[in-house]
Amino acid sequence: MDSAGAPGPARPASEPAPGTRAPGKGQVLAWAAWDWGSAAFNAVMTTFVFTVYLTSEPFGGEDQASAVLGAALALAGLAIALLAPVTGQRSDAGGRRKLWLGVNTAAVAILTALCFFVFPRPEFLLLGVTLIALGNVFFEFAGVNYNAMLTQISTPRNIGKVSGLGWGAGYLGGIVALLVVLQLFVQPRFEWFGASTADSLNIRLVAVFSALWFFIFALPVLFAVPELPRAVQAKRLGIMASYALLVRRIKAIYATSPHTIYFLLASAVFRDGLAAVFTFGGVIAAGTFGFELSQVIFFAIFGNVVAAVGAFIGGFLDDRAGPKAVITGSLVGLLLAGTVILILGNGDYVFFGQEWAGSTTFWVFGLFLCLFVGPAQSSSRAYLARLAPHGESGELFGLYATTGRAVSFLAPALFTLSITVATPLVAPGEAQRWGILGIMLVLLAGLLVLLPVKSPDKAPIAVVPAA
């Protein structure tokens, strides 16, 4: 695709090419099924089950194993930041978006299944964290092509709703996958060989289940959505030439559509805050509000339900009010709910003659946090898709992944800093709550950076040079 040489204004990726048919509901549902399936890797493998297993006592203790896992994930993040834009660029130009979505998805499924061989002994820790780290890399690569496919299965009229459907399906898929894992493997309802805890067989079989779940639900999109047409006059570029082209295109995007770059920067900041809401939500529930593990899991399930509802509602509002309004409103809602949790903490209060326990504070306003996370995530994807030049969605979503990784240290660093500063100033056991302040500061910074950015309908589409 040669935007620079095309006559007239550049066409956004969300605008169908002349002569093409509007995507059908089957393609949309097939696309959303990938999000549903991917929750097995996100929720089960990297959040609630397998990484918890990897950082347990059999692998050398929580502190040592967590440090090794953190280092491996940091290296994975660096690889993603360096490679994601180029992988998206090359799949755009070569007409291989669906192919690489399939290849990277298969790689994640294989790496996940191989976690079955991570036995509960210290010598298997390195194997486990390596498989999870590599899985994260290929998952992000797959996500670049998957997100870019949004412009193929939606139109300007429904792109927000379709994006919200995908995010909502992801949350609901996570709920179902977690419930299956709990009922069959973690707290089995009946005796079967997969319930055996000998050599942690039940947890290792969770990896096989997650791999199959992801792979099966990823298949529909590979059959239902057609391959991206190969760019006209596209040249085969080497790796270094691809990076040189990437630099030229970033400069061209900034010159012809600076608000695209501004949005990438703003979204990188507030998306880090959104990720931290889920990353540290369970930690705060247990440490500050005294939730037991079972209560944390139940909250996670309810939180995913609420986040899915928020994503669906946000998708409809996105197509009517625009993605910027949805993101801005969501960030304000997150700031208000987080501030209430920070102020009230785990204290017991009486409001209008009714007792209000600390656990109630977290349940009510924690679920409000989940409600607003979904729309902010969904509309961010739709926002960028509306700004993508036709034929360049993959490369732009690669930059989306890179900018997100580049600032992914912000929320964890401010969360830790806030706790460190508060520790000598508050009573024992009260400092962790102040970590919420660090997360709120990141969300506030993202909101402030977003406010001057133009909405997609008011920002020009970038004109980029051809390969």
N, C-alpha and C positions, 0 to 999 in steps of 0.2 A: 504494500500500500504506500503510495507516494502522496502524502497530504500536501507537501510543499508544492508539488507540481500540478495538483488538481485544480481545475478552474472553480471559481466561486468559493464560498466559505466552507470550511471543513465541516464534515458531518459527524455528530456525536455517535458513539458506538451504540447507544440505546435506540437510535433511529433505524428502522429496517432499511436494508438496501432496496433500491427500486426493483420491482418485479418479484420480490420475495413474499411468501405467504406469512401471515402472522402465526406465531407459534401456538400450538394447541395445548389444551389442558394436560394431555398425556405427557408432553415434554416437560411441562412445569412440575408435575407430580414426580416424574422420573428424576428430574434435577433435585427436587427437595428430598427424595429418598436417600441421596448421597449424604446430605446433612444428617438425616435420621441415623444412618449407619455409622457415620464418623463419630457419633457420641460414644460409641464403645471404646474408641481410642482415647478421646478426651476425658470423659467422665470416669470410665472404669480403669483404664491403664495408667493415665498420667495424673489423676486427681484423687480418687477415693479408694482404690484397691491396690493396684500392683506397685505403685511407688511407695505406698504405706508398707507393703510387704518388703520391698527392697531396703527400707530404712529401719527395719526391725532388728531385734537383738541377734538373730542367727547370722546376720551379715556383718557383725562387728560392732553393733551398737548404733543408736540413732544419730549421735553426733558425727561419728566418722563416716557412716554410710550416707548421711544427708550431705556432708561436705563433698564426697565423691560424686554423688548424683548432681549436686549443684554445679560442680565444675564441668561435668559432661554436658549438662544442658546449656551452660554458658558457651561452650565450644560449638554446640549445635546452633545456638542463636547467632554466633559469629558467621558460621557457614551459610545460614539462611540469609543474613543481611548482605553478604557478599555475592551470593549466587542467584537469589530469587528474581531480581529484575531481568537478568540475562536469560534465565530459563523461560520466563514469560515472553520476552522479546522473540526468542528463537521459535517458540511454539506458535506465536502470532504469524511470523513471516513464513514459516514452513507449512502452514495449514495442518498442524499436528496437535492442536489443543486437546482434542478428545483422546488422541493416542497417548499423550503424556499424562493426562489425567488418569487414564487406565494404568499406565506403567507405574506411576508414583503411588497410586492406590494399592496396586498389587504388592509393591515393595513394602508399604506400611503393613499390609496384612501378613506378609511372610515374616517380617521382623517381629511382629506381634506374636505370631504363632511360635516362633523360635524361643520366646520367653518361657515356654513350657520346660525348657532344659535348664532354667535358672533354679537350681536346687538351693535350699536354705542353708548355705554354708558360706563362710567368708570368701573362699576362693572363687565363688560364682558371682560376687558383687560386680566385678569389672565387666563381665559378660552382660549382666542385667542392665547396668546403666548405659553400656554401649548400645545395646539393642533399643532401649527407650530413646536415647539421644538421636540415633539414626532414624528411628521411627518419626521423631519430631521433625527432622530435616525433610524427609520425603513427604510427610503430612503437609508441611507448609508449601512445598513445591506443588503438591496436588491442589492445595487450596488456592494457589495463584490461578491455575487454569480453571478451577471450579468457579471461583468468583468472577473471572472474566467471562465465563459462559453465561452469566446472568444477562448480558446484553444480547445473547442469541435467543433466549427463551422468554423474553419480555418485550414490552413496547414502552414508549414514554408515558402512556396512560396508566400502566399497571406495574411499572418496575419496582415501586416501593412496596406494593402488596406482595409481589413475587419474592422479593428479598425477605420480607417479614415472614412469609410462609416457610422459606428455607430455615431461617433462624428458629422459628417456632418448632418446626419439625426436628431440628437438632436438640432442642431442650426436651421435647417429649420423648425422642428416641433415647436420650440419656436416662430419663425416668424409667422407661420400660426395661432398658438394659440393666440398670442398677437393681431393679426389682427381681429380674430373672437371676442375676448373680447372687443376690441375697437369699432367694428362695431355694436355689439349686446348689450353691457352692459354699457361701459364707455361713448362713444359718439354715441348712437344708431342712425342708419339711418332711422328707422321707429318706430312708436309707438307700443309697446306691453307690457305685464305686467312685463316682465323682465327689462324693461327700467325705471321702477319706482324708484325714489330715496328716497321714504318714508322709513324711518328706514334703509336706505342704502340697500334696497332690491337688487338693481342691482349688488352691489359689493358682497353681500352675495351669490347671485346666481352664481357669478363667481367661487366661491368655489365648488359649485355643478358641474358646467361645467368642471372645472379642474379635479375633481375626476373621472368623467365619461370619459373624454379624456384620462387620464392616464390608467385607468382600461381597456378600450376598446383596446387601442393600445398595451397593455401589454399581451393580450390574445394569439396572434399568437405564440410567443416564447414558451409559455407553452404547446402548442399543437404540434409544429413543431420539437422542439429539444428534443431528448430522455433524460431520466433521467441518471444521472451519476451512473455508476456501483458501487455497494457497495464494499469498500476495502476488499481484502482478509484478513481474520483473524482479522478484525477490532474489537476492544473491545469497549464496552460502557463505557465511562469515565464520572465521576462526574465533576463538575465545577472546583474544585481545582486541580484534576488530569489533566484536560485539560490545565490549566495554567502551571502546572509543565511540561507537554509535550511541550507546546509552548516554554518555556525557554530552554529546551533541544534542540529543533529544531533550535532555533535562534543561539545557540552556535554551532550546527552542520553546519548550513549554513555558519556561519562566518569561521569555520575551513576548510570547503571543497570548498566554493565558496564565498570568502570575498567580491568580487566585486558586488555580489547581495545585500549585506548589504550597501556597499558604494553607490550603485545606489538608494536604498531606502532613504538614508540620503540626497543625492543630489537632488533627485526629490521632497522630502518634502520641500526643500528650494525654488526651482524655481517654483514649483506648487503653493506655497503661493503667489509668485509674479504674476503668471498668473491669479490667482483668483482675486487679487487686481486690475488688469487692468480693469476687468468688474465691480467689486464692487465699485471702486471709479471713473470709467470713467464718469458716469452720473453726479456725484457730481462735478467733475472738469468742465464738459461741462457747467453746470448751473452756478457754482460759479465763475469760472475764465473766461469763454468765453461768459457768458451771454445768454446761450441757454434757451428758454422757455420750459415748460414741453412738449409741442407737438414736439418741435425740438429734445428734448432728446429722445423721443419715436421713432421718425423717424430715428435718428442716431442709436438707439439700433437695429432697424429692419435692416438697411443697414449693421450695424456691424455684425449681425448674419449671413447675406447672405455672407459677405466677409469671416467670420470665417469658414463657411461651405465649401466654395470654397477652402480655405487654408487647411482644414482637408482632403478633397478629394485629393488634389494635394499631400499633405504630405504623405498620405497613399500609393500612387503609388511610391513616392520617397523612402519611408521607405523600401519597398521590394527590391529596387534596390541599394540604397546607404547605407542602414542600419539605424536603429532608432537613433543611437547616432549622426550621421551626420545631420539628420533632426532636432533633438532637439537643437544641437549646433548652426546650422544656424538660427533656429527660435529665439533663445535667443539673438544672435547677432543682428538680424533684429529688435527685440523688443527694445533692448538697443539704437540702432541708431534712431529709430522713436521716442522713448520717450525723448531722448536727444534733438532732434529738437523741440519738443513741449515745453520742459522746457526752451530752449534758446529763442525761438521766442515769446512764450507767446501769449497774445491777442493783440500784437502790429500790426500796419499797416506798410507794407513795399512796396518798389518798386524794383522788380527784372526784369532786362532787359527791362525796360520801362513799365512793367506791374504791376498794383497794386495788392497787396497781403494782404487780410484782415486777422485778427486774427481768425475769424470763419473758413476761408479757411485752415489755419494751422491745426486746430483741425479736420476738415473733412478729409483732405488728410492723415495726419500722424496718426490720431486716427484710421482710417480704416486700415492703415498699421499695427498698433498694433493688430487689430482684425485678420488680415490676418495671422500673425505669431503665435497667441495664439492657433488656431485650430491644426496645425501640432504638436506643442510641447505637447499638451494634448494627442492627438491621439497616437503619437509615444512613449510617456511615458508608456501608457498601453501596447502597443505592445512589448516594451523593456522588461518589467517585465514578460509578458507572455512567452517570449522566454527563460527567466531564470528560470521559475518555474519548479521544479521537477514534473514528471508525477504523477498526483493524489493529488498534494498539492497546486493547483492554488488558491483555496479559502482561505486557511490559509495565503498564501503569499500576496494576495490582501487585506486580513484583515490587515496585517502589513502595506501595502501601505496606507490604510485609516488611520491607527493609527499614522504612522510617519507624515502624512500630517496634522493631527489634532494637533500633539505635537508641531509643529512650526507655527501654524496658526495665532499666535499673531505677528509674525515678521513684515509683511508688514503693517498691521494697526498701529503697534507701531511706526515704522519708518516713516510712512506717517504723523502721528500726531506729532512726534518729529521734523521732518523737518519743518513743518508749525510753530510749537512753536518757534524754533530757528530763523526762518526767520522773524517772525512777527515784532520784534523791529528794524529790519535791512532794511526793504523794505517799500514802500509806502502802505497805507491802501488799502486792496483789492488785493494785489499782493502776499500775503504769501501763499495762498492755492496752487498756481502753484508749489511752491517748495516741496509740498507733493509728486510730481512726482519723485523727487530725491530719496525719501525713497523707493519707489517701484523699481526704477532702481537699487538701491543698493542691494535689495533682489535678483533681477534677476541676477545681476552680481555675487553675492556670489554663487548662485546656479550653474551658468556657471563654475565658478572656481572650485567648488567642483566636478562637473561632468567631467571636462577635464581628470583627471587621471583615471577615471573609464573605464574599458575595455568594448568594444562592446560585445553584447551577443554571437557572433560567436567566440570570443576569450576568453570568461570566461567559466570555467567549470560549469556544472550543479551540484547543491548542492546534497549531500547525507545526507538524514535525517533519524533519527531513527523511527521505527514503534511505534504505540501506545502500 
